Amino acid sequence: MEKLLVEQREQDASALALATTAWLAGVAENADSPSPAVLETGSVMGHLHQDIEESAGHR
């Protein structure tokens, strides 16, 4: 993502960030017997995904 941003490819960086946060949130959500840390990570990824989505929409 950093390289994409340096190259001023904001849309590509946003798409990568959205895919990454969605994937990590899904992994946490589908984990068998997730620990509290995994559940928290999933929640954080969900919030980050929403924040990135909102930010990308304002460009």
PDB file of N, CA, C, O and CB in Angstrom:
ATOM      1  N   MET A   1       0.814  -1.173   0.000  1.00  0.00           N
ATOM      2  CA  MET A   1       0.000   0.000   0.000  1.00  0.00           C
ATOM      3  C   MET A   1       0.868   1.252   0.000  1.00  0.00           C
ATOM      4  O   MET A   1       0.570   2.231  -0.684  1.00  0.00           O
ATOM      5  CB  MET A   1      -0.932  -0.010   1.188  1.00  0.00           C
ATOM      6  N   GLU A   2       1.944   1.206   0.776  1.00  0.00           N
ATOM      7  CA  GLU A   2       2.821   2.380   0.838  1.00  0.00           C
ATOM      8  C   GLU A   2       3.390   2.704  -0.540  1.00  0.00           C
ATOM      9  O   GLU A   2       3.435   3.867  -0.941  1.00  0.00           O
ATOM     10  CB  GLU A   2       3.966   2.147   1.844  1.00  0.00           C
ATOM     11  N   LYS A   3       3.822   1.679  -1.260  1.00  0.00           N
ATOM     12  CA  LYS A   3       4.376   1.899  -2.592  1.00  0.00           C
ATOM     13  C   LYS A   3       3.315   2.501  -3.520  1.00  0.00           C
ATOM     14  O   LYS A   3       3.602   3.418  -4.290  1.00  0.00           O
ATOM     15  CB  LYS A   3       4.915   0.576  -3.178  1.00  0.00           C
ATOM     16  N   LEU A   4       2.103   1.983  -3.439  1.00  0.00           N
ATOM     17  CA  LEU A   4       1.025   2.517  -4.272  1.00  0.00           C
ATOM     18  C   LEU A   4       0.759   3.987  -3.942  1.00  0.00           C
ATOM     19  O   LEU A   4       0.526   4.797  -4.839  1.00  0.00           O
ATOM     20  CB  LEU A   4      -0.260   1.690  -4.084  1.00  0.00           C
ATOM     21  N   LEU A   5       0.794   4.317  -2.678  1.00  0.00           N
ATOM     22  CA  LEU A   5       0.565   5.706  -2.290  1.00  0.00           C
ATOM     23  C   LEU A   5       1.703   6.611  -2.759  1.00  0.00           C
ATOM     24  O   LEU A   5       1.466   7.732  -3.209  1.00  0.00           O
ATOM     25  CB  LEU A   5       0.404   5.811  -0.773  1.00  0.00           C
ATOM     26  N   VAL A   6       2.937   6.119  -2.652  1.00  0.00           N
ATOM     27  CA  VAL A   6       4.085   6.897  -3.122  1.00  0.00           C
ATOM     28  C   VAL A   6       3.962   7.149  -4.627  1.00  0.00           C
ATOM     29  O   VAL A   6       4.337   8.211  -5.124  1.00  0.00           O
ATOM     30  CB  VAL A   6       5.417   6.163  -2.800  1.00  0.00           C
ATOM     31  N   GLU A   7       3.437   6.164  -5.331  1.00  0.00           N
ATOM     32  CA  GLU A   7       3.254   6.297  -6.780  1.00  0.00           C
ATOM     33  C   GLU A   7       1.963   7.041  -7.124  1.00  0.00           C
ATOM     34  O   GLU A   7       1.574   7.119  -8.289  1.00  0.00           O
ATOM     35  CB  GLU A   7       3.246   4.917  -7.436  1.00  0.00           C
ATOM     36  N   GLN A   8       1.313   7.579  -6.110  1.00  0.00           N
ATOM     37  CA  GLN A   8       0.070   8.352  -6.261  1.00  0.00           C
ATOM     38  C   GLN A   8      -1.038   7.517  -6.911  1.00  0.00           C
ATOM     39  O   GLN A   8      -1.801   8.007  -7.744  1.00  0.00           O
ATOM     40  CB  GLN A   8       0.329   9.617  -7.099  1.00  0.00           C
ATOM     41  N   ARG A   9      -1.103   6.259  -6.513  1.00  0.00           N
ATOM     42  CA  ARG A   9      -2.151   5.347  -6.994  1.00  0.00           C
ATOM     43  C   ARG A   9      -3.125   5.094  -5.846  1.00  0.00           C
ATOM     44  O   ARG A   9      -3.248   3.974  -5.351  1.00  0.00           O
ATOM     45  CB  ARG A   9      -1.537   3.992  -7.524  1.00  0.00           C
ATOM     46  N   GLU A  10      -3.812   6.156  -5.436  1.00  0.00           N
ATOM     47  CA  GLU A  10      -4.680   6.112  -4.272  1.00  0.00           C
ATOM     48  C   GLU A  10      -5.814   5.102  -4.416  1.00  0.00           C
ATOM     49  O   GLU A  10      -6.140   4.405  -3.455  1.00  0.00           O
ATOM     50  CB  GLU A  10      -5.249   7.474  -4.016  1.00  0.00           C
ATOM     51  N   GLN A  11      -6.412   5.014  -5.586  1.00  0.00           N
ATOM     52  CA  GLN A  11      -7.515   4.062  -5.786  1.00  0.00           C
ATOM     53  C   GLN A  11      -7.047   2.622  -5.629  1.00  0.00           C
ATOM     54  O   GLN A  11      -7.739   1.798  -5.030  1.00  0.00           O
ATOM     55  CB  GLN A  11      -8.141   4.253  -7.169  1.00  0.00           C
ATOM     56  N   ASP A  12      -5.872   2.322  -6.168  1.00  0.00           N
ATOM     57  CA  ASP A  12      -5.328   0.968  -6.027  1.00  0.00           C
ATOM     58  C   ASP A  12      -4.982   0.677  -4.565  1.00  0.00           C
ATOM     59  O   ASP A  12      -5.222  -0.429  -4.081  1.00  0.00           O
ATOM     60  CB  ASP A  12      -4.077   0.792  -6.917  1.00  0.00           C
ATOM     61  N   ALA A  13      -4.426   1.654  -3.869  1.00  0.00           N
ATOM     62  CA  ALA A  13      -4.093   1.477  -2.458  1.00  0.00           C
ATOM     63  C   ALA A  13      -5.358   1.271  -1.635  1.00  0.00           C
ATOM     64  O   ALA A  13      -5.387   0.423  -0.744  1.00  0.00           O
ATOM     65  CB  ALA A  13      -3.303   2.687  -1.930  1.00  0.00           C
ATOM     66  N   SER A  14      -6.393   2.034  -1.924  1.00  0.00           N
ATOM     67  CA  SER A  14      -7.665   1.869  -1.212  1.00  0.00           C
ATOM     68  C   SER A  14      -8.261   0.490  -1.467  1.00  0.00           C
ATOM     69  O   SER A  14      -8.745  -0.162  -0.542  1.00  0.00           O
ATOM     70  CB  SER A  14      -8.661   2.957  -1.636  1.00  0.00           C
ATOM     71  N   ALA A  15      -8.225   0.048  -2.718  1.00  0.00           N
ATOM     72  CA  ALA A  15      -8.764  -1.278  -3.061  1.00  0.00           C
ATOM     73  C   ALA A  15      -8.003  -2.376  -2.331  1.00  0.00           C
ATOM     74  O   ALA A  15      -8.609  -3.320  -1.824  1.00  0.00           O
ATOM     75  CB  ALA A  15      -8.697  -1.514  -4.585  1.00  0.00           C
ATOM     76  N   LEU A  16      -6.685  -2.259  -2.274  1.00  0.00           N
ATOM     77  CA  LEU A  16      -5.870  -3.249  -1.570  1.00  0.00           C
ATOM     78  C   LEU A  16      -6.170  -3.226  -0.074  1.00  0.00           C
ATOM     79  O   LEU A  16      -6.301  -4.280   0.548  1.00  0.00           O
ATOM     80  CB  LEU A  16      -4.373  -2.991  -1.818  1.00  0.00           C
ATOM     81  N   ALA A  17      -6.277  -2.043   0.502  1.00  0.00           N
ATOM     82  CA  ALA A  17      -6.573  -1.920   1.930  1.00  0.00           C
ATOM     83  C   ALA A  17      -7.948  -2.504   2.247  1.00  0.00           C
ATOM     84  O   ALA A  17      -8.113  -3.188   3.257  1.00  0.00           O
ATOM     85  CB  ALA A  17      -6.506  -0.446   2.371  1.00  0.00           C
ATOM     86  N   LEU A  18      -8.930  -2.240   1.395  1.00  0.00           N
ATOM     87  CA  LEU A  18     -10.276  -2.777   1.616  1.00  0.00           C
ATOM     88  C   LEU A  18     -10.282  -4.300   1.520  1.00  0.00           C
ATOM     89  O   LEU A  18     -10.914  -4.974   2.333  1.00  0.00           O
ATOM     90  CB  LEU A  18     -11.263  -2.184   0.600  1.00  0.00           C
ATOM     91  N   ALA A  19      -9.585  -4.834   0.537  1.00  0.00           N
ATOM     92  CA  ALA A  19      -9.519  -6.293   0.395  1.00  0.00           C
ATOM     93  C   ALA A  19      -8.818  -6.933   1.593  1.00  0.00           C
ATOM     94  O   ALA A  19      -9.248  -7.974   2.090  1.00  0.00           O
ATOM     95  CB  ALA A  19      -8.789  -6.671  -0.906  1.00  0.00           C
ATOM     96  N   THR A  20      -7.750  -6.311   2.045  1.00  0.00           N
ATOM     97  CA  THR A  20      -6.985  -6.844   3.169  1.00  0.00           C
ATOM     98  C   THR A  20      -7.801  -6.823   4.454  1.00  0.00           C
ATOM     99  O   THR A  20      -7.856  -7.823   5.170  1.00  0.00           O
ATOM    100  CB  THR A  20      -5.695  -6.052   3.357  1.00  0.00           C
ATOM    101  N   THR A  21      -8.432  -5.699   4.752  1.00  0.00           N
ATOM    102  CA  THR A  21      -9.216  -5.613   5.992  1.00  0.00           C
ATOM    103  C   THR A  21     -10.426  -6.539   5.948  1.00  0.00           C
ATOM    104  O   THR A  21     -10.787  -7.130   6.965  1.00  0.00           O
ATOM    105  CB  THR A  21      -9.675  -4.169   6.237  1.00  0.00           C
ATOM    106  N   ALA A  22     -11.057  -6.673   4.780  1.00  0.00           N
ATOM    107  CA  ALA A  22     -12.201  -7.588   4.658  1.00  0.00           C
ATOM    108  C   ALA A  22     -11.749  -9.033   4.876  1.00  0.00           C
ATOM    109  O   ALA A  22     -12.425  -9.808   5.552  1.00  0.00           O
ATOM    110  CB  ALA A  22     -12.877  -7.439   3.267  1.00  0.00           C
ATOM    111  N   TRP A  23     -10.610  -9.381   4.302  1.00  0.00           N
ATOM    112  CA  TRP A  23     -10.097 -10.735   4.452  1.00  0.00           C
ATOM    113  C   TRP A  23      -9.758 -11.033   5.915  1.00  0.00           C
ATOM    114  O   TRP A  23     -10.131 -12.083   6.437  1.00  0.00           O
ATOM    115  CB  TRP A  23      -8.860 -10.935   3.568  1.00  0.00           C
ATOM    116  N   LEU A  24      -9.058 -10.118   6.569  1.00  0.00           N
ATOM    117  CA  LEU A  24      -8.674 -10.340   7.965  1.00  0.00           C
ATOM    118  C   LEU A  24      -9.898 -10.392   8.884  1.00  0.00           C
ATOM    119  O   LEU A  24      -9.942 -11.203   9.809  1.00  0.00           O
ATOM    120  CB  LEU A  24      -7.718  -9.237   8.430  1.00  0.00           C
ATOM    121  N   ALA A  25     -10.883  -9.538   8.635  1.00  0.00           N
ATOM    122  CA  ALA A  25     -12.104  -9.576   9.436  1.00  0.00           C
ATOM    123  C   ALA A  25     -12.807 -10.922   9.237  1.00  0.00           C
ATOM    124  O   ALA A  25     -13.311 -11.506  10.196  1.00  0.00           O
ATOM    125  CB  ALA A  25     -13.049  -8.399   9.058  1.00  0.00           C
ATOM    126  N   GLY A  26     -12.842 -11.410   8.008  1.00  0.00           N
ATOM    127  CA  GLY A  26     -13.462 -12.698   7.726  1.00  0.00           C
ATOM    128  C   GLY A  26     -12.741 -13.856   8.382  1.00  0.00           C
ATOM    129  O   GLY A  26     -13.376 -14.776   8.898  1.00  0.00           O
ATOM    130  N   VAL A  27     -11.429 -13.817   8.365  1.00  0.00           N
ATOM    131  CA  VAL A  27     -10.639 -14.866   9.014  1.00  0.00           C
ATOM    132  C   VAL A  27     -10.953 -14.889  10.507  1.00  0.00           C
ATOM    133  O   VAL A  27     -11.164 -15.957  11.082  1.00  0.00           O
ATOM    134  CB  VAL A  27      -9.117 -14.644   8.779  1.00  0.00           C
ATOM    135  N   ALA A  28     -10.985 -13.731  11.126  1.00  0.00           N
ATOM    136  CA  ALA A  28     -11.283 -13.665  12.557  1.00  0.00           C
ATOM    137  C   ALA A  28     -12.698 -14.152  12.842  1.00  0.00           C
ATOM    138  O   ALA A  28     -12.933 -14.869  13.814  1.00  0.00           O
ATOM    139  CB  ALA A  28     -11.104 -12.233  13.077  1.00  0.00           C
ATOM    140  N   GLU A  29     -13.629 -13.761  11.995  1.00  0.00           N
ATOM    141  CA  GLU A  29     -15.031 -14.134  12.193  1.00  0.00           C
ATOM    142  C   GLU A  29     -15.244 -15.642  12.038  1.00  0.00           C
ATOM    143  O   GLU A  29     -16.084 -16.224  12.723  1.00  0.00           O
ATOM    144  CB  GLU A  29     -15.921 -13.379  11.203  1.00  0.00           C
ATOM    145  N   ASN A  30     -14.494 -16.267  11.149  1.00  0.00           N
ATOM    146  CA  ASN A  30     -14.679 -17.689  10.868  1.00  0.00           C
ATOM    147  C   ASN A  30     -13.738 -18.606  11.632  1.00  0.00           C
ATOM    148  O   ASN A  30     -13.729 -19.816  11.406  1.00  0.00           O
ATOM    149  CB  ASN A  30     -14.508 -17.930   9.417  1.00  0.00           C
ATOM    150  N   ALA A  31     -12.946 -18.039  12.533  1.00  0.00           N
ATOM    151  CA  ALA A  31     -12.001 -18.845  13.302  1.00  0.00           C
ATOM    152  C   ALA A  31     -12.752 -19.768  14.262  1.00  0.00           C
ATOM    153  O   ALA A  31     -13.745 -19.377  14.876  1.00  0.00           O
ATOM    154  CB  ALA A  31     -11.021 -17.938  14.080  1.00  0.00           C
ATOM    155  N   ASP A  32     -12.260 -20.989  14.376  1.00  0.00           N
ATOM    156  CA  ASP A  32     -12.807 -21.919  15.358  1.00  0.00           C
ATOM    157  C   ASP A  32     -12.272 -21.538  16.732  1.00  0.00           C
ATOM    158  O   ASP A  32     -11.059 -21.444  16.920  1.00  0.00           O
ATOM    159  CB  ASP A  32     -12.443 -23.397  15.003  1.00  0.00           C
ATOM    160  N   SER A  33     -13.146 -21.322  17.675  1.00  0.00           N
ATOM    161  CA  SER A  33     -12.775 -20.955  19.052  1.00  0.00           C
ATOM    162  C   SER A  33     -11.776 -19.795  19.084  1.00  0.00           C
ATOM    163  O   SER A  33     -10.674 -19.944  19.612  1.00  0.00           O
ATOM    164  CB  SER A  33     -12.180 -22.167  19.779  1.00  0.00           C
ATOM    165  N   PRO A  34     -12.148 -18.655  18.530  1.00  0.00           N
ATOM    166  CA  PRO A  34     -11.207 -17.528  18.510  1.00  0.00           C
ATOM    167  C   PRO A  34     -10.957 -16.969  19.910  1.00  0.00           C
ATOM    168  O   PRO A  34     -11.856 -16.925  20.750  1.00  0.00           O
ATOM    169  CB  PRO A  34     -11.733 -16.418  17.600  1.00  0.00           C
ATOM    170  N   SER A  35      -9.741 -16.554  20.133  1.00  0.00           N
ATOM    171  CA  SER A  35      -9.384 -15.923  21.394  1.00  0.00           C
ATOM    172  C   SER A  35      -9.943 -14.505  21.412  1.00  0.00           C
ATOM    173  O   SER A  35     -10.339 -13.984  20.369  1.00  0.00           O
ATOM    174  CB  SER A  35      -7.843 -15.916  21.600  1.00  0.00           C
ATOM    175  N   PRO A  36      -9.979 -13.881  22.576  1.00  0.00           N
ATOM    176  CA  PRO A  36     -10.427 -12.487  22.624  1.00  0.00           C
ATOM    177  C   PRO A  36      -9.595 -11.568  21.725  1.00  0.00           C
ATOM    178  O   PRO A  36     -10.129 -10.621  21.148  1.00  0.00           O
ATOM    179  CB  PRO A  36     -10.376 -11.980  24.053  1.00  0.00           C
ATOM    180  N   ALA A  37      -8.316 -11.837  21.604  1.00  0.00           N
ATOM    181  CA  ALA A  37      -7.452 -11.005  20.752  1.00  0.00           C
ATOM    182  C   ALA A  37      -7.844 -11.145  19.281  1.00  0.00           C
ATOM    183  O   ALA A  37      -7.829 -10.161  18.542  1.00  0.00           O
ATOM    184  CB  ALA A  37      -5.967 -11.392  20.943  1.00  0.00           C
ATOM    185  N   VAL A  38      -8.191 -12.349  18.856  1.00  0.00           N
ATOM    186  CA  VAL A  38      -8.611 -12.562  17.475  1.00  0.00           C
ATOM    187  C   VAL A  38      -9.942 -11.857  17.223  1.00  0.00           C
ATOM    188  O   VAL A  38     -10.124 -11.224  16.183  1.00  0.00           O
ATOM    189  CB  VAL A  38      -8.729 -14.074  17.165  1.00  0.00           C
ATOM    190  N   LEU A  39     -10.865 -11.964  18.167  1.00  0.00           N
ATOM    191  CA  LEU A  39     -12.149 -11.278  18.027  1.00  0.00           C
ATOM    192  C   LEU A  39     -11.963  -9.765  17.955  1.00  0.00           C
ATOM    193  O   LEU A  39     -12.616  -9.086  17.162  1.00  0.00           O
ATOM    194  CB  LEU A  39     -13.073 -11.638  19.193  1.00  0.00           C
ATOM    195  N   GLU A  40     -11.070  -9.247  18.788  1.00  0.00           N
ATOM    196  CA  GLU A  40     -10.800  -7.800  18.778  1.00  0.00           C
ATOM    197  C   GLU A  40     -10.163  -7.388  17.448  1.00  0.00           C
ATOM    198  O   GLU A  40     -10.512  -6.351  16.885  1.00  0.00           O
ATOM    199  CB  GLU A  40      -9.873  -7.407  19.963  1.00  0.00           C
ATOM    200  N   THR A  41      -9.240  -8.194  16.955  1.00  0.00           N
ATOM    201  CA  THR A  41      -8.618  -7.900  15.670  1.00  0.00           C
ATOM    202  C   THR A  41      -9.664  -7.858  14.564  1.00  0.00           C
ATOM    203  O   THR A  41      -9.629  -6.974  13.708  1.00  0.00           O
ATOM    204  CB  THR A  41      -7.541  -8.941  15.344  1.00  0.00           C
ATOM    205  N   GLY A  42     -10.592  -8.805  14.576  1.00  0.00           N
ATOM    206  CA  GLY A  42     -11.667  -8.812  13.591  1.00  0.00           C
ATOM    207  C   GLY A  42     -12.518  -7.558  13.670  1.00  0.00           C
ATOM    208  O   GLY A  42     -12.906  -6.991  12.648  1.00  0.00           O
ATOM    209  N   SER A  43     -12.801  -7.135  14.882  1.00  0.00           N
ATOM    210  CA  SER A  43     -13.592  -5.917  15.074  1.00  0.00           C
ATOM    211  C   SER A  43     -12.841  -4.685  14.578  1.00  0.00           C
ATOM    212  O   SER A  43     -13.420  -3.824  13.915  1.00  0.00           O
ATOM    213  CB  SER A  43     -13.957  -5.748  16.553  1.00  0.00           C
ATOM    214  N   VAL A  44     -11.573  -4.604  14.894  1.00  0.00           N
ATOM    215  CA  VAL A  44     -10.744  -3.478  14.444  1.00  0.00           C
ATOM    216  C   VAL A  44     -10.680  -3.452  12.919  1.00  0.00           C
ATOM    217  O   VAL A  44     -10.790  -2.389  12.308  1.00  0.00           O
ATOM    218  CB  VAL A  44      -9.313  -3.572  15.041  1.00  0.00           C
ATOM    219  N   MET A  45     -10.502  -4.619  12.308  1.00  0.00           N
ATOM    220  CA  MET A  45     -10.448  -4.687  10.841  1.00  0.00           C
ATOM    221  C   MET A  45     -11.772  -4.232  10.231  1.00  0.00           C
ATOM    222  O   MET A  45     -11.781  -3.565   9.196  1.00  0.00           O
ATOM    223  CB  MET A  45     -10.113  -6.123  10.374  1.00  0.00           C
ATOM    224  N   GLY A  46     -12.879  -4.586  10.860  1.00  0.00           N
ATOM    225  CA  GLY A  46     -14.180  -4.142  10.380  1.00  0.00           C
ATOM    226  C   GLY A  46     -14.319  -2.633  10.429  1.00  0.00           C
ATOM    227  O   GLY A  46     -14.828  -2.014   9.494  1.00  0.00           O
ATOM    228  N   HIS A  47     -13.861  -2.043  11.530  1.00  0.00           N
ATOM    229  CA  HIS A  47     -13.915  -0.582  11.668  1.00  0.00           C
ATOM    230  C   HIS A  47     -12.970   0.103  10.677  1.00  0.00           C
ATOM    231  O   HIS A  47     -13.321   1.115  10.071  1.00  0.00           O
ATOM    232  CB  HIS A  47     -13.559  -0.166  13.108  1.00  0.00           C
ATOM    233  N   LEU A  48     -11.778  -0.455  10.520  1.00  0.00           N
ATOM    234  CA  LEU A  48     -10.830   0.102   9.545  1.00  0.00           C
ATOM    235  C   LEU A  48     -11.398   0.035   8.137  1.00  0.00           C
ATOM    236  O   LEU A  48     -11.265   0.981   7.361  1.00  0.00           O
ATOM    237  CB  LEU A  48      -9.490  -0.644   9.605  1.00  0.00           C
ATOM    238  N   HIS A  49     -12.026  -1.080   7.813  1.00  0.00           N
ATOM    239  CA  HIS A  49     -12.631  -1.246   6.495  1.00  0.00           C
ATOM    240  C   HIS A  49     -13.659  -0.143   6.243  1.00  0.00           C
ATOM    241  O   HIS A  49     -13.681   0.481   5.182  1.00  0.00           O
ATOM    242  CB  HIS A  49     -13.291  -2.637   6.371  1.00  0.00           C
ATOM    243  N   GLN A  50     -14.494   0.074   7.230  1.00  0.00           N
ATOM    244  CA  GLN A  50     -15.522   1.113   7.095  1.00  0.00           C
ATOM    245  C   GLN A  50     -14.888   2.497   6.949  1.00  0.00           C
ATOM    246  O   GLN A  50     -15.327   3.295   6.120  1.00  0.00           O
ATOM    247  CB  GLN A  50     -16.468   1.092   8.311  1.00  0.00           C
ATOM    248  N   ASP A  51     -13.870   2.781   7.741  1.00  0.00           N
ATOM    249  CA  ASP A  51     -13.192   4.075   7.666  1.00  0.00           C
ATOM    250  C   ASP A  51     -12.538   4.285   6.298  1.00  0.00           C
ATOM    251  O   ASP A  51     -12.630   5.369   5.722  1.00  0.00           O
ATOM    252  CB  ASP A  51     -12.139   4.185   8.773  1.00  0.00           C
ATOM    253  N   ILE A  52     -11.885   3.259   5.789  1.00  0.00           N
ATOM    254  CA  ILE A  52     -11.228   3.362   4.482  1.00  0.00           C
ATOM    255  C   ILE A  52     -12.269   3.567   3.391  1.00  0.00           C
ATOM    256  O   ILE A  52     -12.088   4.383   2.487  1.00  0.00           O
ATOM    257  CB  ILE A  52     -10.383   2.099   4.189  1.00  0.00           C
ATOM    258  N   GLU A  53     -13.358   2.818   3.489  1.00  0.00           N
ATOM    259  CA  GLU A  53     -14.431   2.941   2.513  1.00  0.00           C
ATOM    260  C   GLU A  53     -14.986   4.366   2.485  1.00  0.00           C
ATOM    261  O   GLU A  53     -15.183   4.947   1.417  1.00  0.00           O
ATOM    262  CB  GLU A  53     -15.549   1.943   2.825  1.00  0.00           C
ATOM    263  N   GLU A  54     -15.231   4.914   3.663  1.00  0.00           N
ATOM    264  CA  GLU A  54     -15.739   6.292   3.754  1.00  0.00           C
ATOM    265  C   GLU A  54     -14.734   7.290   3.230  1.00  0.00           C
ATOM    266  O   GLU A  54     -15.099   8.231   2.525  1.00  0.00           O
ATOM    267  CB  GLU A  54     -16.098   6.637   5.190  1.00  0.00           C
ATOM    268  N   SER A  55     -13.471   7.098   3.567  1.00  0.00           N
ATOM    269  CA  SER A  55     -12.424   8.018   3.116  1.00  0.00           C
ATOM    270  C   SER A  55     -12.264   7.953   1.609  1.00  0.00           C
ATOM    271  O   SER A  55     -12.122   8.987   0.956  1.00  0.00           O
ATOM    272  CB  SER A  55     -11.091   7.699   3.800  1.00  0.00           C
ATOM    273  N   ALA A  56     -12.284   6.768   1.056  1.00  0.00           N
ATOM    274  CA  ALA A  56     -12.117   6.594  -0.388  1.00  0.00           C
ATOM    275  C   ALA A  56     -13.289   7.231  -1.139  1.00  0.00           C
ATOM    276  O   ALA A  56     -13.120   7.717  -2.257  1.00  0.00           O
ATOM    277  CB  ALA A  56     -12.000   5.092  -0.746  1.00  0.00           C
ATOM    278  N   GLY A  57     -14.458   7.228  -0.535  1.00  0.00           N
ATOM    279  CA  GLY A  57     -15.628   7.811  -1.173  1.00  0.00           C
ATOM    280  C   GLY A  57     -15.617   9.319  -1.207  1.00  0.00           C
ATOM    281  O   GLY A  57     -16.378   9.923  -1.963  1.00  0.00           O
ATOM    282  N   HIS A  58     -14.773   9.945  -0.405  1.00  0.00           N
ATOM    283  CA  HIS A  58     -14.704  11.403  -0.333  1.00  0.00           C
ATOM    284  C   HIS A  58     -13.662  11.999  -1.258  1.00  0.00           C
ATOM    285  O   HIS A  58     -13.430  13.207  -1.219  1.00  0.00           O
ATOM    286  CB  HIS A  58     -14.417  11.827   1.070  1.00  0.00           C
ATOM    287  N   ARG A  59     -13.031  11.190  -2.084  1.00  0.00           N
ATOM    288  CA  ARG A  59     -11.998  11.696  -3.003  1.00  0.00           C
ATOM    289  C   ARG A  59     -12.590  12.087  -4.308  1.00  0.00           C
ATOM    290  O   ARG A  59     -11.872  12.534  -5.203  1.00  0.00           O
ATOM    291  CB  ARG A  59     -10.916  10.668  -3.230  1.00  0.00           C
TER     292      ARG A  59
END
